[in-house]
Structures are given as C-alpha cells and as structure tokens.
Amino acid sequence: MQKIVYTQDNLQLLNRSFLFGDSVWVSFFIRNGNLIMAEESYFFLMASMRKMRLNIPLTYTLEFFQELFQREVLDKGIRNGIVQLMAYRIQDEKPLSKSETAFFFEIEESEDILDIKGNIELDLIKEINVNANLLSNIRVHSPENIYAQIYAKENDLDDVILLNPNKKIARSIFGNLLFLQDNVIKIPKQTEGAYISPLMENFVTFIHKNKLAEIEEAEIIAFESQKAEEILRISDEKGVHSVSKIRNKTFENTRFSEMVQKWAENFI
C-alpha cells in the first residue's frame, strides 16, 4: 500500500498549525482511480476556511485541486484512499487577518472507501463534552478528541460517543453516528455539535432519494443509543464502519450493510 505526502514549497517547520492548531482539515475521496464527491469536498474546504477566517488564495479553485490530485495521487497509482488535506495560516509578520495560507495533504492507499470496513466497539465518555458552535462542525484542533482517543485506547475501545453540554449526543471522535430503528435513521443535528460531513451527506441524500428509510435530524439523548437496532459511523477521516457493541448491548449490521452496498453501486 502506497502512502503519499505532499507539501507546498513554502512549508515552514514552525507554522501556526504546529504552534497553535491554526488550521482546518478536509477530506477528498479516491475510489477506483477516480476523485469522487469532489465538488462537495471542495465547497466544504472553502466553507471551513472561511469559518476559521483563513485567507483563500484565488488559485484555490476546484480545478486546481482536481489537477493537483490527478498529478500527485491518481497518476502515481493510488486507486482507493482518503486524501487528508490541511490548510493552515503561515507564520509571518503580517496581522492574522492578512496572513497567507498554505496547505499539505497525505493519502494512504486503502480498500474501497464506500465499503463498510468492519465492526467497531464504542462507549460513552462523561468526563468531557464537545461544544456546539460555529467551529464545532468542522475539523479543527480539538483537545477533546485527543483526550477521548487516549481514553478509548486505555479502555480497549475503537471510538467513543461524545456529548454536548446539554448531554445530547454530538458525534464520535472521528465522525458522525447514524441510529437505525424500524424505518427511521436518526442523526444528531449539527446544532448539537455533529460534524459537517460530505461523505455522510452524500449517503443520507442517497437514502432519502431512493426511499430506503426516513431521515430524521434530532436531539438524541445518550440512552437512545441503546434502543437502536443498528448503528453506523461515517467518518470523512476513517470511512464507514458499523457499530457492533456499546457497553453490553450488541447491534446487527444487516440493513445498513444493504444500504451502503446500494450506495456504493450508485457510483459504478
């Protein structure tokens, strides 16, 4: 499996991302040797940079990134994988509002990003919570994520459920959770602290258009996770995983598996 790391010529060792977490992360998706969902990912990158008040160079067009990934990723033989692109503010003498922006990305070849990659085990973490504000929906520096990753590792978990200050489910460390019960898929609202996710939005749109289930954005209390029949985690960073266990409750993965398979076939 190949791994590619790309940096711009003006990469600084002591940059503001390294020093202050002054950056945003956005994923682009490579499947079967093609860049898919490019527009969704690009517009999310632009929106994320605006929220962090990063200057957006005129050269950062959709065509610029399409040509860049073609040259630096696809032409080098990567068939499947997730491009993790970080845009950050350069450390310079200018006021922050006028500082220039740079980026780097990395990609490691993987299996089909639209396949369910396996089962994961979760639990609830109560020591910390995540906010529900303008920056909570984008992938920025998050000490809560770091704490939760260590907690998960120490407790032999793959991920944890993070709550907001109102004790409602926000998201997991790496992505969003979808709860299936009967014919309804419940998804935490973005106003509750859920991530904006081009990957999840594409899946949910497919489900809705094909009437495979009803979609309900909701405020979800932690106990409702135990009532679900199936749970799916969709992560722009990690891909798609089914949740097999939360505490003593185990979950099936039949209907979500069928939905994800139909979704993947839609891209053929």
N, C-alpha and C positions, 0 to 999 in steps of 0.2 A: 504494500500500500504506500503510495506516494504522499509526501507532505510538502506543501509549498508555502513559503513565507515571502511576502512582497512588501518592500518599504520604499517610500519615496526618497529621492536623493537628499532632501533636507531633514531627514530624521535626526533628532537630537537625542543624545543619551539622557540628558536631564530635561525632559519635556514636561509639560503641565499635566499630562495624563499620569506619568510616573510620580510626579511630586504631589499632585492634588486630586487625582481622579477626574481631571477636567476633560472628559471625553464621552462619546456615545458609541455603542456597539449596535450594528445591524447585520443581519444575516442575508446572504443571497444563496440561491439553491441551484445545484447542478444535478441533473438527472439524465441518465443515458446519453451523456455527452452534449447535453443542451442546458442552457440557462433558462430556468422556468420561473414564473412569477416575478419577472424582472421589474416590471412597472410597479407592482405592489411594494417590493422591497426598496426600490429607488425612492418612491414617494414617502415611504416610512423613514428612510435615511434623511431626506430633506426636512421632514416634519420634526424628527428628533434633533437635528442640528439647530433648527430654529428655536425649539424649546430650550436648548442649552445656550442659546444666543451665540452660537458659533457663526463666524462669517462663512458664507457659502461662495466659493470661487465660481466665476462664470463658466469655467471649464468643467464643472461638475454636472454634466448633463447625463441623461440616461444613455445616450450613445457613447459617451466617454467611458462609462463603466462597462457597457456591453463589449466594447472593443478591448478594454483592458482585460476583462475576464477571458475573452476569446484568446487573446495573445498569451497571457500569463498562466492560464489554467487549462482551458479546453485544448489549445494547441500543444500542450505538454502532456496530454494523455489522460487527464483526470476525467473519469466517466460519471462518478457519483460522489457527492460530498456537499458540505455546507461551508460556504465562504463566510468567515467571521471578520467583518470589516470594522475597524475602529477609526473614527475621525476625532481628532484632538486639536486643541489650541496650542500653537507653538509658543515656547518661552522666548519672548523678545522684550524690547524696551518700550513697545507701544502700550497704550492703555488697553485693557482687556477687550473693550468693545471694538478695537481696531486690529487686534492681533490676527495674524494669518492662521490658516487651518491646514493641517496635513493629515495623512491617513496611512495606515498599513493594513494588510489583511493576511490571514493564513487560512489554509484549507488542507484537510487531511482526507484522502480518499476513503470512502466507506461503502456500505451497502446502499441499496435504493433508499433514498430519504423518505419516500412515501410508504414504505413498508413499516409495519409495527415491529420494532426492533427487539421486543422481548417484554418480560414482566418486571415490574418494579414494586418494591415494598415501601410504604410511607408510614409516617406517624405525624401527629400534631405536635408542634413546638409552642410552648406557652411562655417561655422566658422573654421572648422578643416579639414585636409585631412590625408590620410594614405600614408606611403611610399611604394615604390615598389622596394625592395631589397631582399637580401638573407633571411632575417628573417621575411619579411612581409608575407610569405606564410605559416608560421607555427604559432601555437597558443602559443604565449609568452606574457609576461606582456605588456599591451597596454594602456597607459593613454588616448589615443584617444577613445578606446572602453568605458572606464569609463565615460568620458565626454559625449559621444554620448548616453549612457544608461540614464544618468540623463536628457539630452535634450529630449530624447524620452518620458520619464516618465512625464516631465513637459508639454509636448505638446500632451499628450494622444495618443502616437504612440506606436506600438509594436516593431518597429525597424526603422533604418534609412539607407539611401543609402550613403555610404562613397566614396568620390572621391580621386584620387591620385593627386600629384602636377600638373599634366598636365590636370586636370579637366575631366579625364576619370573615368568611374565607376570602382571601385576596388571590393567592396564587401559590405555586410551589417555588422552590429555589430557582429552578431552571425554566419554568414555563407555566402554562395555564392548565387547569383541571376541568374536565367535562364530565358531568354526572348524568348517567342514563337511568331513568326509572320509567317503567311502562313504555310510552312512546314519546317521552319528553326528555330532551337533553338540556340540563341546566348548566349555565356558565356564569361565573361571578362577573358582575358588572365592572367596567373599567373604573367607575367612580368608587369601587370598593378596593382598588389597588391592583387589579389584574393588568397584566402586560397587554399592550397592543401587539398583535402577532399576525403578520401577513400569512404565515403558514396556517394558523388556526382559522383566520377569517376566510381563507380560500376553502378550507374543509367545511366550515359551517355554511358558507354560501352554497356549496355543492349539495349538502344535506337538505337545505331549505328548498332549493330549486327542484330537486328530484323527489321531494316529499318523503324522504326516508325517515324523518322524525320531526317533531316540533322543537323549535329552538326557543329557549326562554332565558334571557339575561335576568339574573335575580340576585338578591341579597341572600346569601346562603350561610346558615349557622353551621358550626362545626359538626353537630350531631347528624346533620343531613347527609354527611359523607358516609355514615354507617347505614343509611336507608337505601343508597343507590344499589342498583343491580350490577352495573358495570361503570368503571371509571377509566377515562383516557387522559393521559398527559401529552399535550402538544407543546413542544419546545422548539423555538427557532434555532436554538443552540445545539440541542441534542437529538431532535427528530421526534418521532411518535413512539410512545410506549403505553402499554396497558398497565393498569394498577392491579396487582394480584392480591395485595393484602394491606389493610390498615388495622393495626393492633391485632385483635383476634378475629376480625371479620375478613373473609376471603371473597373475591369477586370473580365473576365469569368474564370471558372475553370472546363472546360469540357474535353478538350483534354489531359491536364496534368493529370487530375484525372484518365483517362483511361490508360495512360501510366504508372502511378505509380501503379495502380491496377495490370496490367500485370507484372510489375517488381516484385511486392510482390509475385505474384503467382509463379514466377520463382524459389522462394526459398522453395516452399512446397515440 
